[in-house]
Amino acid sequence: MDLEGNNGFVRAGAAIPLVKVADCACNATRIIELIKEAEGKGLQFVVFPELSLTAYTCGDLFHQQKLLNEAAGQLGLILKSTSETSVVAMLGMPLRSEDRLYNCAAAIQRGKVLGIVPKTYIPGHREFYEERWFSAGSGIRTPEIIIAGQVVPFGTDLIFTDNEDERICFGIELCEDLWVPLPPSSYLALAGAKIIFNLSASNELVEKNEYRKMLISTQSARCISGYVYASSGTGESTTDIVFGGNGLIYENGNQLREADRFSDSEQLIYSDIDILNLINDRAKNTCFSKTKERREYRNIRFDIGGTKTERIERKVDPFPFVPVREKDRDTRCREVFSIQTSGLVKRMRHIGCKNAVIGISGGLDSTLALLVIVKAFEKLGLDVSGITAVTMPGFGTTGESHKNAVDLMKALNVEIREIDIREACSAHFRDIGHDAENHDSTYENVQARERTQVLMDIANMQKGIAVGTGDLSEIALGWSTYNGDHMSMYSVNCGIPKTLVKYLVEWAADNAANKPAGEVLHRILSSPISPELLPPGENGISEQHTEQIIGPYELHDFFLYHIVRYGENPGKVLFLAAIAFEGKYAHDEIKKWLRVFITRFFSQQYKRSCMPDGPKVGSVALSPRGDWRMPSDASAAVWLKELEA
């Protein structure tokens, strides 16, 4: 399979069969059916629970030769029945070698056993007294074993790699292996495994499920890997403990799928894991690549099956910068505000500053920045009278935005100054010989630079700091006037994309300290985004709408996240955006705005190369001193060529 041609995805799943304890024939039938179902759904990999061929709760029956022989025989039947299926399946079974019994995972494909991995760590506590029956996999003395008439690689030192594309590589661990201080999966990831499969039998206890999920999430993040987990279901014996049938799929800390616990039905959950994104993250994480704690593995080769994925089986979030769960809203917003305010507080303390100056337009960005300054003054123990908020009407200022600006300043009790810049701009037009009726970029930029000059000079007069308002989306697109609103003494919004700016202001409106402030914030939220640099229409409403000129910010934020965070190719970004915004934007419209994004992102780098200081807030940042170091004259030709193709 061509990984690039498949947009970097492989499809993996967890199967939870309804086992019968010690009935290997019944269990084999269920495993066969689920493997075939997985094949029909386009899976390349499927993992079953620990000891799924016998059931986990056989107890002392594991010492019965009949059970062991039956398990081996039924494995042969599974191999024969699935000899035409390309999906790689991992099932659990007991296996005797050199007078020892091992709790094993057998990886099979197309009627062949690719390899058998024994459990490394055998629990000997309370309900899981496996030491009574099984030996630790770390103690095996032979690298091969004969099973189902095949000579098979056997050991904890196996890693599985696709013949055609070595980037598709996986490893296996079993249940307890994950719960120890140094899980085998950590070493497997360092050896190149992009997906870890865990065959488990983890019983249910109060609050254990959340801890289990946290453990898997953390391990997948630490290993920068996919992690597919299958645990025993309700068919197991309930003599002393109960199993819920956990199926979990994670990718780099993020949950993709979860099975229904305590289901009385068999389950097959699956999702598409983005191998290319994992590779990109590992390449950027130099600590990952430099880790010296490595082990030697035998490389087991296989040929991955499956065809090109036309539609991926996972949610593509259209708003990657905004919290998905509503319950996270308050925590996330408070955290973002804390990062912004702490950055400003430190800067003001360092320079011995007790005054701040900001231009207020009545728009989202300056609103958020003013809220941050007010919070910073609260932390510094300073009176908000030291905040000078300046509204500077220009040729395009509308009555609505002016009213919003003034009302917001009044509601927050800051010092209000109004300086009309039209006369100063007109004088400047005359000085440079520009026709004031020519509403070109000079006409617009003169206003932006005049406003910046006013703010800087007032800050000098007050021995204060001029706080910038530009957000991450505008910085990415270069949607600012060079040495105008592009410049400030500290930029509190530089790590906040536009979609998150709106989210934060909305949260502030719902949690405003006073009713007037909340009402103004809601008015600002309902206003269209506009620079208001061109004269309004006859009705006094601005006809200059930013998103009509450069495209919807929700699309640009999506492009920004996937291109900068994961280094994704334009074709893949287009593929993902078409899924995320299905029903809202047509494919050609998304492509049009992606072309705009790529073109502007490259051509406007020179503005980012000298951007002011400001705090990084999320995983995407564009500071030339840290996260994004790009030449100002790099060509976008290769990216645009792929997009057009």
Secondary structure, DSSP 8 states (H G I E B T S, - for coil): --TTTTTTEEEEEEEE----TT-HHHHHHHHHHHHHHHHHTT-SEEE--TTTTT-GGGGGGGG-HHHHHHHHHHHHHHHHHTTT---EEEEEEEEEETTEEEEEEEEEETTEEEEEEE-S---EETTEEGGGT---GGG---SEEEETTEEEEBSS-EEEEESS-TT-EEEEEEGGGGGSSS-HHHHHHHTT-SEEEEEE--B--TTHHHHHHHHHHHHHHHTTSEEEEEE--TTS--SS--B---EEEEETTEEEEE--TT-SS-EEEEEEEEHHHHHHHHHH-HHHHH-------EEEEE-------SS-SS---S-TTS-SSGGGHHHHHHHHHHHHHHHHHHHHHHHT---EEEE--SSHHHHHHHHHHHHHHHHHT--GGGEEEEE---TT--HHHHHHHHHHHHHTT-EEEE---HHHHHHHHHHHT--TT--SHHHHHHHHHHHHHHHHHHHHHTT-EEEE---HHHHHHT-S-TTTTT--SEETTTT--HHHHHHHHHHHHHT-SSHHHHHHHHHHHHS------S---TTS-----HHHHT--HHHHHHHHIIIIIH---HHHHHHHHHHHTTTTS-HHHHHHHHHHHHHHHHHTHHHHTT-------SS----TTTT----TT---HHHHHHHH-
